[in-house]
């Protein structure tokens, strides 16, 4: 990332809204904003696929579900945060993933300018391509500040998206089992 450009952009933004970037409370703000944006968007420069390289041969073919993975991302339409939790499930076909690596993949995809629908699909597609499971399911629940603090201003609203692959998409019993696990 271009740190100096981020500092200059933050300074210009403060000036554009009518603030004085030299005011005591704002003097260090452009530098802080630059560091914050570098952190928030670190997923742009990392490959989430590398986090899923830990694969084990295992004779297990039932649902593996990592539930309530917290994340924060930035809506690419307003550069305002949306945050929530992701649930990632898959049905192994002879290979199991390191479960902490699923959380890492969620984190890296979230640390990009995003929309929730794309984030949901990216996670599902990555698990599907690396583990080649019998099925993958990703459900994300999030609150979008671009909807709660501006625009329609509807605090308390949330958005739920899902991506189903393989058995989770085509087998109703498997999908129902997953949904029951998510309710618990």
N, C-alpha and C positions, 0 to 999 in steps of 0.2 A: 504494500500500500504506500501511497505517496503521502507521508506524514505532513510535510510542509503544505501541500495543497489542502489537506483536511483542515489544518490550522487556519489557512487563509479563507477557506470557505466558511468556517465557523465565525470568523471575524466579520466577513461580509454579511453573513446572515444577521448577526447582532446589529450591524449598522443598518441593514435593510428594514429591520423592525423598529428602528428609531432609538436604539440603545447606543451607549458609548462604551466600546470595548475596553477603554482605558479606565472606566469607573472601577473603584476599588473591588467591588464584589465580582466584577467580570474580567479583571485583568488576566487571570489564569484559565478562564473558561474556554477559550479556543484550544488551548493545549489539552485540557481535560476532555473536551469533545473529540479531539483527534484520537486520543488514546481509547476513548469509549467506542468510537466507530471502528477502530482497528480490532478491538475485542469482539464487538457485536457481529462483525462481518468476517471473522477469521475463517469461517467455513468456505469462503470463496477460493481460498488458496490451499485447501486440504482435500484429499481424496477420501470420501467416506467409505469407499470400497476397501481401502487398506485396513480399516478397523474391523472388517469382517473376515480377515484372513485366518483367524483362529478357528479351525474346523476340526472336529473329532469324529472318527468313525464310531458309530454307536447303533446298536440294533434297537432303535426306539422309533415308533411310528404314531404316537399320539400327539395331541396338541401341546406345544410349548408356547407359553404366553408370558411375556414380560409386560406387566401392567403398570400404569400410572408413572410413566417416564416423564418427569417434568421437563419443559422446554420453554424457551422464549425466542421469538423471531421478530423480524421487522417486515411489516406489510410493504411490499414494493410500490404500492400505489400512493402512500402518504408518508412512508418512512416513520411510521408509528408502530409501537410494539403490539404483538399479539402473543399470548402465552396460554399454556394449558398443559395437557398431558397426552401422551401418546401410548397406545396399547399395540404391541407388536406380537403377532402370533404366527407360528408356522407349524406344519406337520412334516417332520423329517422323513427323508427317504434314505436312511443309512448314514447320514451325516448330521451332526448337531453343531450349532454355532456357540461360541463363547457368549454367554448371555449379557455380560457387561458390554460387549462389543455392539450389541443391538442399541443400547442406550447411547453409545458413542456415535453411532451412525445417525441416530435421530438428532443429536446435538450438532453434528457437523452440517447436516442438511438445513437445520433451523438457523444456523449462523450465516445466512445469506439473505439478500432481499428476496422475499418469498410471497407466495399465496398459499393458503392452507391446502387447497386442492392439489397443487403440485407437490408440496411437501409430503402429503399422504402417499401419492403415487411414487415419488422418488424412493421412499423407504421401502415400499412393497416391491418395487422393481429390483432394487438392489439385493434384497434378501432372496428373491426369486432367482436372480441371475447367479448369485454366488453359491447358495446352498442347494439349488435345484430340488426344493422340497415338493411334497405332494400338494401343498397349498400354502398360501401366505395371506394373512389378513392384517391390515393396519387400520385402526380407528383412532382419530384424533378429535379431542374436545378442546376448544380454545375460546378465549375472550379476546376480542379485537378492540384495542383502544381507538382505532379509527372509526369505530361505531359507537363506542361508549362515552368518549369525551368530546367528540366533535360530530358534525353532521346530524344524524337523527338522535344522537345522545340517548342511547338505550342501555344504561348500566344494568348488569345482571343478565344480559343476553349472552348466549354462547352459540358457537358454530360446531357442528359435528360432521366430520367427513369420514368416509371409509374407502378402502381399496381392497378388493377381494380377488385372489388369484387361485387357480386350481380348485381343489376340493371345497374351499371356503366359498367359492363362487357358484359351483355347480351341484354341490351336495347339501341339501337343505338340513339334514340331520347334523352334519359337521358345522354348518353355520349356526344352527340353533345351540349346539353345545358351546361354541365360542361365546355367543351372546349371553348365555346363562353364566359362564365364567366371568364375563365382564360385569354382570349385575351384582355378583357377590362382593 
